[in-house]
């Protein structure tokens, strides 16, 4: 339970039409110069607040973080400000009801008219939440497409799993979310992701060497029947 952040007596009251549920995805902005955070209504609700009820600050954010994740998140925020780079993270936070959320923050830079980074904006994805009804319906609509396009979607899932350190189910949720947000077919998004992997910097040689060792010795660790 968070003890150092403001607590409102109405924070636990369900919003009209919400039935106490929290959204699985919400957006944010952070401005480097002013250190000002902007939350979408969904991010307020994830943390247990009504939209606009409190002013989001770095101190409030850190007060909500899981004790084991607070220092790493603080370091990421400080690095984001110092290097003018996006604030992206995978961590846990605790809402005003004491419920733990496992979230992934995916972000990009905000550029001014001269192309200089002035902030970062992106999305909170609550990986601990189950698929919302709308997401399940969207999945059912896309099911024929998924069956036909399974190979490339599985490839895209594998990329997300490795880069973000998430499960197969969570990676699939991220792809579904992007498909819904952009109104682009899941298969098309997956194909584009795989096509653009070549633009990602090559891994450090030590990482490649470690993987080579795993690949060449896999047979030694497979249990004998």
C-alpha positions as CSV (number, residue, x, y, z in Angstrom):
1,X,0.0,0.0,0.0
2,X,1.3,3.4,-0.9
3,X,1.7,5.6,2.1
4,X,3.6,8.6,0.9
5,X,1.2,9.7,-1.9
6,X,-2.0,11.7,-1.5
7,X,-5.0,9.6,-0.7
8,X,-8.5,10.6,-1.6
9,X,-11.7,9.3,0.1
10,X,-13.3,9.0,-3.3
11,X,-10.4,7.3,-5.0
12,X,-12.0,3.8,-4.6
13,X,-15.4,4.9,-5.8
14,X,-16.1,3.4,-9.2
15,X,-16.6,5.9,-12.0
16,X,-19.9,5.8,-13.9
17,X,-19.9,3.0,-16.4
18,X,-16.6,1.7,-15.0
19,X,-17.9,-0.8,-12.4
20,X,-14.6,-0.3,-10.5
21,X,-12.5,-1.7,-13.4
22,X,-9.2,-0.2,-14.5
23,X,-8.2,0.4,-18.1
24,X,-5.4,-1.8,-19.5
25,X,-3.9,1.0,-21.6
26,X,-3.4,4.7,-21.0
27,X,-1.2,7.5,-22.4
28,X,1.2,10.1,-20.8
29,X,3.4,13.0,-21.7
30,X,6.5,14.3,-19.8
31,X,8.2,17.6,-20.5
32,X,11.9,17.8,-19.8
33,X,12.3,21.5,-19.0
34,X,9.3,21.9,-16.7
35,X,9.4,18.3,-15.3
36,X,5.6,18.3,-15.9
37,X,3.7,15.0,-16.3
38,X,0.4,14.8,-18.2
39,X,-1.8,11.7,-17.7
40,X,-4.8,10.4,-19.7
41,X,-7.9,9.5,-17.7
42,X,-6.9,5.9,-18.0
43,X,-3.6,6.4,-16.3
44,X,-5.3,8.3,-13.5
45,X,-7.7,5.3,-13.1
46,X,-4.9,2.8,-13.2
47,X,-3.4,4.5,-10.1
48,X,-6.8,4.7,-8.4
49,X,-7.6,8.4,-8.9
50,X,-10.4,10.2,-10.7
51,X,-9.1,12.0,-13.8
52,X,-7.7,15.4,-12.7
53,X,-8.1,14.6,-9.0
54,X,-4.4,15.1,-8.3
55,X,-1.5,16.7,-10.2
56,X,0.9,13.9,-11.4
57,X,4.5,14.6,-10.3
58,X,7.7,12.6,-10.4
59,X,7.5,12.3,-6.6
60,X,3.9,10.9,-6.8
61,X,4.9,8.5,-9.5
62,X,7.8,7.2,-7.4
63,X,5.7,6.9,-4.3
64,X,3.4,4.5,-6.1
65,X,6.2,2.3,-7.4
66,X,6.8,-1.1,-5.9
67,X,9.6,-0.7,-3.3
68,X,11.9,-3.1,-5.3
69,X,11.3,-1.1,-8.5
70,X,11.3,2.5,-7.2
71,X,15.1,3.1,-7.5
72,X,15.4,1.7,-11.0
73,X,12.5,3.8,-12.2
74,X,13.9,6.9,-10.6
75,X,17.2,6.3,-12.4
76,X,15.4,5.8,-15.7
77,X,13.5,9.1,-15.2
78,X,16.8,10.9,-14.4
79,X,18.5,9.4,-17.4
80,X,15.5,10.4,-19.6
81,X,15.9,14.0,-18.5
82,X,19.7,14.0,-18.7
83,X,19.9,12.4,-22.1
84,X,16.7,13.8,-23.5
85,X,15.6,10.2,-24.4
86,X,12.2,8.5,-24.1
87,X,11.1,7.2,-20.7
88,X,10.4,3.5,-21.2
89,X,10.3,0.9,-18.5
90,X,9.0,-2.4,-17.2
91,X,8.0,-2.2,-13.5
92,X,5.3,-2.6,-10.9
93,X,3.3,0.1,-9.1
94,X,0.7,0.0,-6.3
95,X,-2.6,1.9,-6.7
96,X,-4.5,3.7,-4.0
97,X,-6.4,0.4,-3.2
98,X,-3.2,-1.5,-2.6
99,X,-3.5,-3.5,-5.8
100,X,-0.2,-4.2,-7.5
101,X,0.0,-3.6,-11.3
102,X,2.7,-5.0,-13.6
103,X,3.1,-2.4,-16.4
104,X,5.2,-1.8,-19.4
105,X,5.8,1.8,-20.5
106,X,6.4,2.2,-24.3
107,X,7.4,5.8,-25.3
108,X,9.0,8.0,-27.9
109,X,10.5,11.5,-28.0
110,X,8.5,14.7,-28.4
111,X,10.4,17.0,-30.8
112,X,10.1,20.8,-31.2
113,X,10.0,22.6,-34.6
114,X,13.8,22.4,-34.8
115,X,13.8,18.7,-34.2
116,X,15.1,19.0,-30.7
117,X,13.8,16.6,-28.0
118,X,11.7,18.5,-25.5
119,X,9.8,15.6,-23.9
120,X,8.6,12.0,-24.1
121,X,5.2,10.6,-24.7
122,X,3.8,7.1,-24.8
123,X,1.6,4.5,-23.2
124,X,1.2,2.6,-19.9
125,X,0.2,-1.0,-20.7
126,X,-1.1,-2.9,-17.7
127,X,0.1,-6.4,-18.2
128,X,-1.5,-7.7,-15.0
129,X,-5.0,-6.9,-16.3
130,X,-7.0,-9.5,-18.2
131,X,-8.2,-8.8,-21.7
132,X,-11.2,-6.3,-21.6
133,X,-14.4,-7.4,-23.2
134,X,-13.8,-5.1,-26.2
135,X,-10.4,-6.7,-26.6
136,X,-11.9,-10.2,-26.5
137,X,-14.4,-9.2,-29.1
138,X,-11.7,-7.7,-31.3
139,X,-9.8,-11.0,-31.0
140,X,-12.8,-13.0,-32.1
141,X,-13.2,-10.8,-35.1
142,X,-9.6,-11.2,-36.0
143,X,-9.4,-15.0,-35.4
144,X,-9.6,-16.1,-39.1
145,X,-6.8,-13.6,-39.9
146,X,-4.8,-14.9,-36.9
147,X,-5.0,-18.5,-38.1
148,X,-4.0,-17.6,-41.6
149,X,-1.1,-15.3,-40.4
150,X,0.1,-17.3,-37.4
151,X,3.7,-17.6,-38.5
152,X,4.5,-13.9,-38.8
153,X,2.5,-13.0,-35.7
154,X,4.4,-15.6,-33.7
155,X,7.7,-14.1,-35.0
156,X,6.5,-10.6,-33.9
157,X,5.5,-12.0,-30.5
158,X,8.9,-13.6,-30.1
159,X,10.6,-10.2,-30.8
160,X,8.5,-8.4,-28.2
161,X,9.0,-11.2,-25.6
162,X,12.8,-11.0,-25.9
163,X,13.1,-7.2,-26.1
164,X,10.7,-6.4,-23.3
165,X,11.1,-9.5,-21.2
166,X,7.3,-10.3,-21.3
167,X,5.3,-13.5,-21.7
168,X,3.7,-14.8,-24.9
169,X,0.3,-13.7,-23.7
170,X,1.5,-10.2,-22.8
171,X,3.3,-9.9,-26.2
172,X,0.1,-10.8,-28.0
173,X,-1.8,-8.2,-25.9
174,X,0.6,-5.5,-27.0
175,X,0.1,-6.5,-30.7
176,X,-3.7,-6.5,-30.3
177,X,-3.5,-3.1,-28.6
178,X,-1.4,-1.6,-31.4
179,X,-3.8,-3.1,-34.0
180,X,-6.8,-1.5,-32.2
181,X,-5.0,1.9,-31.7
182,X,-3.9,2.2,-35.3
183,X,-6.9,0.4,-37.0
184,X,-4.4,-1.7,-38.9
185,X,-4.7,-5.5,-39.3
186,X,-2.6,-7.5,-36.9
187,X,-0.9,-9.4,-39.6
188,X,0.2,-6.2,-41.4
189,X,1.6,-4.7,-38.2
190,X,3.5,-7.9,-37.5
191,X,4.9,-8.1,-41.0
192,X,6.1,-4.4,-40.7
193,X,7.7,-5.1,-37.4
194,X,9.7,-8.0,-38.8
195,X,10.6,-6.0,-41.9
196,X,12.0,-3.2,-39.8
197,X,14.1,-5.3,-37.4
198,X,17.1,-4.7,-39.7
199,X,17.1,-1.0,-38.5
200,X,17.7,-2.1,-34.9
201,X,21.4,-1.8,-33.9
202,X,23.2,-5.2,-33.9
203,X,23.7,-6.8,-30.5
204,X,27.0,-6.6,-28.7
205,X,29.4,-9.4,-29.8
206,X,29.4,-10.8,-26.3
207,X,25.7,-11.3,-26.5
208,X,26.0,-13.1,-29.9
209,X,28.8,-15.3,-28.5
210,X,26.6,-16.2,-25.5
211,X,23.7,-17.1,-27.8
212,X,26.1,-19.2,-30.0
213,X,27.1,-21.2,-27.0
214,X,23.5,-21.9,-26.1
215,X,22.6,-22.9,-29.7
216,X,25.6,-25.3,-30.0
217,X,25.0,-27.0,-26.6
218,X,21.2,-27.2,-26.5
219,X,21.3,-31.0,-27.0
220,X,23.3,-31.4,-23.8
221,X,20.5,-30.0,-21.6
222,X,17.5,-31.8,-23.1
223,X,16.3,-34.5,-20.7
224,X,16.7,-38.1,-21.8
225,X,13.6,-40.2,-22.2
